[in-house]
Amino acid sequence: MSAKAVSCTIKSPVALQIGDAVSDSSRPGVYITDITLAEPVNIQEISFKNYYTAYLTVRLQRREDGSAKWVTCLRNYCLMSNPHAEAGSHDYFSIYRHQMLTEPDNVTTVRLILRQPSSEWLNFSIEEINIYPCAKEDSERDVPAWISTLTPVEEPLDLNGLPDPETVSSSIQQMWALTEIMQASQTAVEGSYDVKLLSYT
């Protein structure tokens, strides 16, 4: 992604656990991580590195008419094809705007709900989280200077002073044919040529 990631604060994951967290020895299978954005953002992409998370749900808090409203934009997105196996456990992922169930506009908070149903892994999370905004349509993009000097396709090229393309093409074909004849008529002794061919030149 070429755009700069937005400024945000990533809070520590909170475990969701049934029962008393002190006396219950089972490990939590769900963590929630909240990401607070510095200002409302229209999201284009969320990228991250997985660490043994099997499924991801993304909820967004959006500003609408002066109030904040939570919406689910991605539900149970599979990060590991088999929660008990290693595949996908350390992969990088990007979730794009077109993959989301709702328009991720005017977002103030992103909530990531991580699930790992397998007891194989002691810990799971996602790391290196980056959120990228949509490109502003009215912003001037950095265009290299050489692009502005290119000739637009609509303008016909100025061919004054150049030879006729048909004549050039015909001459090249004749030269190619003579080259082929010369190569075919060479004898085994280097520097010897067919006398008939030399008499025509």
C-alpha positions in Angstrom: 0.0 0.0 0.0 1.5 3.3 -1.0 -0.6 5.6 1.2 0.6 6.4 4.8 -1.1 4.5 7.6 -3.4 6.6 9.8 -2.4 7.6 13.3 -4.1 5.4 15.9 -3.8 3.9 19.4 -3.9 0.1 19.7 -5.2 -1.0 23.1 -4.1 -4.2 24.8 -6.2 -7.2 24.0 -9.0 -8.1 26.5 -9.9 -11.8 27.0 -13.5 -12.9 27.0 -13.8 -15.8 29.3 -16.8 -17.6 30.8 -16.5 -18.1 34.5 -14.0 -16.7 37.0 -10.7 -15.7 35.3 -8.8 -16.5 38.5 -10.2 -19.9 39.4 -11.0 -21.2 35.9 -7.8 -22.7 34.4 -9.1 -22.9 30.8 -7.5 -20.5 28.4 -9.7 -17.9 26.7 -10.7 -18.5 23.1 -11.6 -14.9 22.3 -9.7 -11.7 22.6 -10.9 -8.2 21.7 -8.5 -5.4 20.6 -9.8 -1.9 20.2 -8.0 0.6 17.9 -8.9 4.3 18.4 -8.2 6.5 15.4 -6.9 10.1 15.9 -9.7 11.4 13.6 -12.6 10.0 11.6 -11.3 8.0 8.6 -12.7 6.5 5.5 -10.9 3.1 5.5 -9.4 1.6 2.4 -7.4 -1.3 3.9 -6.5 -3.0 7.2 -3.3 -5.0 7.2 -1.7 -7.1 9.9 0.4 -10.2 10.6 -1.3 -13.2 12.1 -0.1 -15.0 15.2 -2.2 -18.2 15.6 -5.6 -16.4 15.3 -8.1 -18.7 13.5 -11.0 -16.3 12.8 -11.4 -12.5 12.8 -14.5 -10.4 13.1 -14.1 -6.6 12.6 -16.6 -4.1 14.0 -16.5 -0.3 13.3 -17.7 2.6 15.3 -18.8 5.2 12.8 -19.9 8.8 13.3 -23.4 9.3 11.8 -25.5 12.4 12.4 -23.5 13.4 15.5 -23.8 10.0 17.2 -21.6 6.9 17.3 -22.9 3.7 15.9 -21.3 0.2 15.9 -21.5 -1.9 12.8 -20.0 -5.3 11.8 -18.0 -5.0 8.6 -16.4 -8.5 8.6 -17.7 -11.6 10.2 -15.6 -14.7 11.1 -12.9 -14.1 8.4 -10.8 -17.3 8.2 -7.1 -16.7 8.9 -6.1 -20.4 9.4 -7.7 -23.1 7.3 -7.4 -25.5 10.1 -7.2 -24.0 13.7 -5.2 -27.1 14.9 -2.5 -26.8 12.2 0.2 -24.2 11.5 -1.0 -23.1 8.1 -1.7 -19.4 8.0 -0.6 -18.9 11.6 2.2 -16.4 10.7 0.9 -15.0 7.4 0.4 -11.4 6.5 -3.2 -10.4 5.6 -4.9 -7.3 4.1 -8.6 -6.7 4.3 -9.8 -4.2 1.6 -12.8 -1.9 1.5 -14.6 -4.0 -1.1 -14.4 -7.1 1.2 -16.3 -5.4 4.0 -20.1 -5.8 4.6 -20.6 -2.0 5.1 -18.9 1.1 3.9 -16.1 1.8 6.4 -16.6 5.6 6.3 -16.2 8.2 9.2 -14.7 5.5 11.4 -13.5 6.5 14.9 -12.8 3.1 16.4 -12.0 -0.3 15.0 -12.7 -3.4 17.2 -11.0 -6.7 16.3 -12.5 -9.8 17.7 -10.0 -12.7 17.5 -11.1 -16.3 17.9 -9.0 -19.5 18.3 -11.1 -22.6 19.1 -8.1 -24.9 19.3 -6.4 -25.6 22.6 -3.2 -26.3 20.7 -1.9 -22.8 21.0 -1.3 -21.1 24.3 -1.4 -17.5 22.9 -2.9 -15.9 19.8 -3.1 -12.4 18.5 -2.5 -10.2 15.5 0.5 -8.0 15.1 1.8 -5.1 13.0 -1.7 -3.6 12.5 -1.9 -0.8 10.0 -5.0 1.1 8.8 -4.8 2.9 5.5 -7.3 5.7 4.4 -9.0 6.1 1.1 -7.1 8.3 -1.3 -8.6 11.8 -1.5 -10.0 12.3 -5.0 -9.2 16.0 -5.1 -5.6 15.6 -3.9 -2.8 16.0 -6.4 -0.9 12.9 -6.8 2.9 13.0 -7.3 3.4 12.6 -11.0 6.9 12.2 -12.3 7.9 15.1 -14.7 8.6 12.7 -17.6 5.0 11.6 -17.7 3.8 15.1 -18.4 6.1 15.3 -21.5 4.6 12.2 -23.1 2.6 12.7 -26.3 -1.1 12.1 -25.8 -2.5 9.2 -27.9 -5.1 11.5 -29.5 -2.5 13.8 -31.1 -1.2 12.5 -34.5 2.6 12.2 -34.6 4.5 14.7 -36.8 6.1 12.5 -39.5 7.4 15.3 -41.7 11.0 14.6 -42.9 10.8 10.9 -42.3 10.8 8.4 -45.3 7.7 6.6 -46.4 7.1 3.6 -44.1 6.1 1.4 -47.0 9.3 2.1 -48.9 11.4 1.4 -45.7 9.5 -1.8 -45.1 10.1 -3.0 -48.7 13.8 -2.2 -48.6 14.2 -4.1 -45.3 12.5 -7.1 -46.8 14.8 -7.1 -49.8 17.9 -6.8 -47.6 16.6 -9.7 -45.4 16.0 -11.9 -48.5 19.5 -11.2 -49.9 21.0 -12.1 -46.5 19.1 -15.4 -46.5 20.3 -16.2 -50.0 23.9 -15.4 -49.1 23.8 -17.6 -46.0 22.2 -20.5 -47.9 24.7 -20.4 -50.8 27.9 -20.3 -48.7 30.1 -23.4 -49.3 31.9 -25.4 -46.6 35.2 -23.6 -47.2 35.3 -20.3 -45.4 35.4 -17.3 -47.8 34.3 -19.3 -50.9 31.0 -18.3 -52.6 29.0 -19.5 -55.5 30.3 -17.8 -58.7 26.8 -17.5 -60.2 25.6 -15.5 -57.1 28.6 -13.2 -57.2 28.1 -12.4 -60.9 24.6 -11.0 -60.3 25.9 -8.4 -57.7 
